[in-house]
């Protein structure tokens, strides 16, 4: 695999690939032209492709369903079959990498390649890649709405926290600022639960149709554990810690601070462990019996919230 270019596409994205003076040969036999080609691959799908390659020594990335295949040498234009030029629309916005892959053993390839990647903005080609610094394009509309509500509320909560910590009852509306902080904090805590619940329900629905029961079962288990950990963390830091601050004597006020910091540390460690990078995921190497067991588990109602 040779990485040619990386680009961030919107829903109006296009990629143009032009090859000329193509020549390929092999010391074994005439290479299969369908084993050489160009494709797009997102960063998320790259991990899945690497896992497929680890599990199968004869794996060819051009056979993977995770890639967006553009063309192979089988599509070279007649009569000489040494050139090709075509433009492809990108239907799903994301950041993609353009690769060339040669799966023909013991083969050599020479060619002249020209690539063009752009988004169309008001009928004009925009060669600056789209950046997803804030909202990635594959977020659903309802998730974007939640973020657009939570982010301003978090700004308001931080302002209220600063006013409370840096001033005191002597200023006007100090009590109101306390109430605003508590209310906004509770709203934000509740709001972040919705995307988790939506993800779990979405996985349950897709698991019935995509034929990947074991993989979806693993994701459902992970998301349910994540949901429970988040609920536990929010309950402890918002209710238990608040209770400790209320009932503890002055000289034991440090206990509530220590409890909050320890809870945060444990939460971060658990999150890192749950979503840690792994070289080989056990859920991707399953036999038929395990797949059937996963399908039976998905039919069970234990994953309903």
N, C-alpha and C positions, 0 to 999 in steps of 0.2 A: 504494500500500500504506500502510495506517494501522496502526501498532502500538497495540494496545489494552491488553495486559497480558502480563507474563512470570511464569511460575510453574514451580517444580520439582515434578514429579509422581513418585510411587512407582507400583508396579504396581496400587495401588488408587485411582489418580487419576481425577477426573471434572472435566469442564468443562461449564458450563451457559450457554447464550447465549439471551437473550430480547430480541427487537426488537419495537417497536410504532410505530404511526403512520408506516409506511414510505411514502415518496414519492420517485419518481425520474423524471427526464425528460431529454430530449436535444434539442439544436437541430437534429440531423440527422434522426433517425427514432426510432421507439419502441425503447428499449434492449432488448437481449436479456437477460432476467433471469438466465440462466445465466452471464452475464459479471460478475455482482456477487455476492460471497459472503464467507464467513468461513472461515478455516483456521488450523491450527497448524503451526508451523515451528520445528525445532530450530536451534541456533546452527551446528551442523556443516552442515546442509542449506542454510542461508541462503547460504553461499558458492557452492554449486552452482547455486542459483536465480539469483543475481546473474550468474554466468557464462552461464547460459542466456539471460538477458535481454540481455547484451552481444552474443551471437551472433545473436540474432533480434530485429529491430526490432518485429515484430508479436507478440512473445511475450506470453502472458497467464499470470501465475503460477498461476491456477486450473487450468491444463492440466498443470502440472508434476507428475511422479510423486514429487517429493521432499517435497511437502506432505501434511498430513493434512487432507483436506477435511471440513468440518463441514456446511455447507449453503450453498446459493445462493438468490437471490431467487425462483428457480423453485419452491422448496419453501415459499413463503409460504402461509399457511393461507387456504383459500377461506371465504366467498365474496368478501370484499373484498381479499384478498391484501395485507394491510398489517401482518401480525404473524406472529411465529414464536417458539416456545419449545420447547427440547429440551435434554436432557442427554446427554453422550457420555462413555463410559469411555475412559481412556487406557491402551492395552494395553502400550506399551513405555515404561518409566520413563526420564525425561530432563527437562531443562529446556526448555520450549517457550514460544514467543511466540505470542500470539493476534493475528492480523491480519485486517483487512478490506481487500478489494481491489475496485477498480472498473476493469474492463477495457473498459467501454463508452465509445467516444470521444465527447467533447463532452457528457458527461452530468453531471447534478447529483443528489445523493442527500441526503435528510434523513430522520432516524429517531431514535428513542429506544432506546438500547442499554443493557442490563444484563447484566453477565457475573459468573459465579461459578465460581471455581476452588478445588478442595480435594482432599485425600486422605482416605480413610476409614480411621480408626484405631480398631479395636475397635467398629465400628458408629457412631462419632462423626465428624462432619466436622471435619477439621483444615485451617484456612485458612492456616496457616504453610507456606510452600513448603519442600519437602525440599531440604536442602543437600548437595551432593556434594563436601564439602571434602576427603574422603579417598579413598573408593572410588566411582567413578562407576558407575551401575547397568548400563551396557552392557558392563562388564568380565565376561569369562567366569569361571566358578567357579574353574577352575584358575589363572587369572591372579590372582584375589583371594588364593588360597592361597599363591601365590608371594610376593605382596606381604606377606602376614601373616607369612611366614617371614623374608623379607629384612629387613623393618623392625626387628624385635627384634634380629636379628643385626647390623645396622648400629649400633644403639645399643650393643650389646656391644663391637663393634669400636672405636667411639669411646671408650668407657670404657677399653678396653685401651690405646688409643693415648695417652690422658691419663696413665694409670699409668706407661707406659713412658717418656714424655717428661719427666714431672715428678718421677720418682723415679730409682732406680738399682738395681744389684745388691745393695745393702745391705738392701733390704726382702725379706720372705719371699715366695716364689713369683714373683719378678720374671721369671725365665726362663719360667715357666708363662704369664705374661701375654704375653710375646713370642710364644710358640707359639700361644696363643689368638688373638692378633691376626692372625697369618699364616694360620691355618686358617680363621677366620671370613671374612677378606678374600677368600680363594680361593673359599669356598663362595658368597659373594655375587656374585662375578664370574661364576661358572658359572651361578648361578640366573637372572641377568638375560638370559642367552642364550636360555633356553627360550621366553619370550614372543615373541621375534623369530622363532625357528624356527616356532613355532605359527602366527604371522601369515602367514609365507611359505607354509606348507602350506595354510592356510585359503584364501588367495588363489588358489592353484593349483586347489583343489577348486571354488570358486565360479566361477572363470573358465570352467569347462566347461559351466556351465548358465545363467549370467545374461546371455549375449550381449553382454558388454562387454569383448571381448578386448583391445582397444587400451588401455583404461583400466587393466585388470588387469595387462597387461604392463608399463605404466609403474610401477604400484605394486610389482610384483615386482622390477623392476630397481632401484627406489629402496630397497626393503627389503634386497635382497641387498647393495647398496653399503653400506647402514647396518650390516648384519651384519659385513661385512668391516672397516669402519672401527672398530667397537667391539672386535672381536677384536684388531685391530692395536694399538689404544690400550691395551687391557688387557695384552697381551703386552709392550709396550714399558715401560709404567709399573710392571708387577709383576715382570718378569724382567730386562729390560735395565737399568733403573735400579737394581735391587737388585744386579746384577752390577757396575755402575760403583761403587756404594758399597763393595762388597767389595774390589775390586782397586785402586781409586784410592788414591794416597798422601794423607796428611792434608791437604797444602796444595792438593790438587785435589778435595777433597770437594765443592766448590761446583759442579763439573761435573755431578754426578748431580742436584743440586737444579735447576740450570739446565735440564738435559735434561728433567726431569719437568715443570717449569713451561712450557717451550716446547711439549712434547707436548700438555699440557692446552690451551694456547692454540690450537694447530693443530686439535685435536679440536673445540673449541667453534666455531671459525670454519667448519670443514667442516660441522658440524651445522647452523649457521645458514644456510649456503649451500644445503644439501640440502633443508631444510624452510622456506626463506624464503617469505614471502607473495608471490604473483605476481598481476598484474592479469589476465593471460590465459594459461591453461595450454595449451601446444601439443598436449597429448595429448587435449584435448577437441574439437579441430577436426580431424577426420580424414576422409579419403575412403574409399571402399570398398576400394581396393587396399591402403591402409595397414591397414585393419581385417583384411583377409584375411591380410596378412603377419604381423600380430600374433597371429592365431589359429594360424598355422603355427609361430611362435616358441614359443607356449605349449605346443604339442604336443611340442616338443623337450625333451629331458631335461636341458638345460643349467641349468635352475633347480632341479634337485634338489640338496639339500645333502649 
